[in-house]
Amino acid sequence: MSLANKNILLGVSGGIAAYKSAELVRELVRAHAKVRVVMTHSAKKFVTPLTFQALSDNSVLSDEFEQAEATNGMDHIALARWADVVLIAPASANTIAKLTHGGADDLLSTTCLVTHAPIALAPAMNQAMWSNSATQDNVETLQKRGFLFFGPASGQQACGDIGEGRMFEPHQLLLSLSNLFNTGELTDVNVMVTAGPTQEPIDPVRYISNRSSGRMGFAIAEAAYDAGANVHLISGPVALAKPQGVEYASVKTAQDMFDAVQANIKIQQIFISCAAVADYRPVAKQPNKIKKLHDDLSVTLVRNPDIITEVAKQSNKPFVVGFAAETQELEKFALHKLERKRLDMIAGNDVSENEIGFDNEENALEVYWPGGHCSLERDTKTKIARRLISLIAQRYANTHKRSNVTILKNAKDRSQNTR
Ligand SMILES: Cc1cc2nc3c(=O)[nH]c(=O)nc-3n(C[C@H](O)[C@H](O)[C@H](O)COP(=O)(O)O)c2cc1C
């Protein structure tokens, strides 16, 4: 599973094992995760914030009052929303106790009270501290509340004791973290995703395009991969790194995208059309750069192939999910598109508000399917993508079960007819 582009909030509390967390940050950055480090005051006695700052390429946070200004408003609320997961490594006995009792006297504990992201703890302490019934009771309480525990391991300890309480090694923590994102909801399902804008050339240097950054489609491809799918991502021109583990094709025009989709659609079980495909293209690309000779200039446009309609028309069509970016009457237009194009699901996003949707880190979606609706409220595109993939997986499983029933019923009818 991939940690690329996942927002990891690493909490470091005061224990000897804090030095290992420096290596963990290095590993996370190598895995293309985005890392922000929050240190407790005690942690700073063991390792300097500068070490984590250099490794994570982000300023290290500790005290919300001192640092509110220095961090461009990245306070506990913003941090809590930003995080896809909070990992506290090492988690000291004191921090575990504080979390159990809802303490909020520093940035780390306050953020933990606010976040909806999963919180994982990697305990590290002397074996007697770990086995103390106070600590064990705290661990049990936190587990009941849904906190995750990575470790501890057993072995030789820094103090010379042998027993349980060693922090998991960085590579074990990395594996545990990446397993968190593996939902398994689409294991071995073939999923094709289109993303980004298309570019329709006017002449050798000019083109018609739109503001799509491709981030939503890429986030969907990553979320589908995390859910266990075999992902084929086809994208128009974007400034994004190819997601790990997916088959990737880069295209320019709507026609290129149409051809790339058609070449591989037969084996897909789910098709998610997130690309902002140009509806029209100039009737012909001028062979040379158009000169500024006249006061006005007309470019005649012709319709591009409608990629999603062609996919949804196929006799053995996959589960088809469309997107509708609208600036008005979102529900009406989205439902109309769902019905007209015979889609299985449509995700409508209101792009009239400048701050979300196109070319932005955040999005909010209204998702419709025949007879159902769900709002995915404003969040980072990564989180919205994961919720959307989960919804698609549920709807796909439902329709798939139904079609299996139909296939079985037809098979039974046929066998009865031949008797
Ligand atoms: C040298 C030294 C090593 C320590 N190692 C640990 C440790 O490994 N685990 C632990 O839970 N506490 C350890 N402590 C105690 C914590 O640092 C102490 O409980 C502190 O208050 C924790 O604060 P924090 O949870 O806010 O980071 C150690 C203390 C010292 C002085």
The ligand as a MOL file (V3000), in Angstrom:
LIG
                    3D

  0  0  0     0  0            999 V3000
M  V30 BEGIN CTAB
M  V30 COUNTS 31 33 0 0 0
M  V30 BEGIN ATOM
M  V30 1 C 16.5020 10.0550 30.5310 0
M  V30 2 C 14.9960 9.8640 30.5320 0
M  V30 3 C 14.4420 8.8940 29.7510 0
M  V30 4 C 13.0690 8.6990 29.7510 0
M  V30 5 N 12.5290 7.7360 28.9380 0
M  V30 6 C 11.2140 7.5270 28.9570 0
M  V30 7 C 10.6360 6.5380 28.1120 0
M  V30 8 O 11.3220 5.8490 27.3750 0
M  V30 9 N 9.3040 6.3650 28.1570 0
M  V30 10 C 8.4880 7.1040 28.9700 0
M  V30 11 O 7.2770 6.8750 28.9670 0
M  V30 12 N 9.0180 8.0720 29.7550 0
M  V30 13 C 10.3300 8.3000 29.7700 0
M  V30 14 N 10.8690 9.2870 30.5670 0
M  V30 15 C 9.9640 10.0900 31.3800 0
M  V30 16 C 9.2650 11.1500 30.5570 0
M  V30 17 O 10.1830 11.9210 29.8210 0
M  V30 18 C 8.3770 12.0200 31.4400 0
M  V30 19 O 7.3500 11.2280 31.9750 0
M  V30 20 C 7.8140 13.2180 30.7420 0
M  V30 21 O 7.0210 13.9350 31.6510 0
M  V30 22 C 6.9650 12.8450 29.5350 0
M  V30 23 O 6.3260 13.9650 29.0100 0
M  V30 24 P 5.4970 13.9440 27.6800 0
M  V30 25 O 4.6090 12.7620 27.7570 0
M  V30 26 O 4.7330 15.2250 27.6830 0
M  V30 27 O 6.4500 13.8960 26.5580 0
M  V30 28 C 12.2350 9.4980 30.5680 0
M  V30 29 C 12.8120 10.4930 31.3380 0
M  V30 30 C 14.1880 10.6800 31.3460 0
M  V30 31 C 14.7800 11.7900 32.1810 0
M  V30 END ATOM
M  V30 BEGIN BOND
M  V30 1 1 1 2
M  V30 2 1 2 3
M  V30 3 2 2 30
M  V30 4 2 3 4
M  V30 5 1 4 5
M  V30 6 1 4 28
M  V30 7 2 5 6
M  V30 8 1 6 7
M  V30 9 1 6 13
M  V30 10 2 7 8
M  V30 11 1 7 9
M  V30 12 1 9 10
M  V30 13 2 10 11
M  V30 14 1 10 12
M  V30 15 2 12 13
M  V30 16 1 13 14
M  V30 17 1 14 15
M  V30 18 1 14 28
M  V30 19 1 15 16
M  V30 20 1 16 17
M  V30 21 1 16 18
M  V30 22 1 18 19
M  V30 23 1 18 20
M  V30 24 1 20 21
M  V30 25 1 20 22
M  V30 26 1 22 23
M  V30 27 1 23 24
M  V30 28 2 24 25
M  V30 29 1 24 26
M  V30 30 1 24 27
M  V30 31 2 28 29
M  V30 32 1 29 30
M  V30 33 1 30 31
M  V30 END BOND
M  V30 END CTAB
M  END
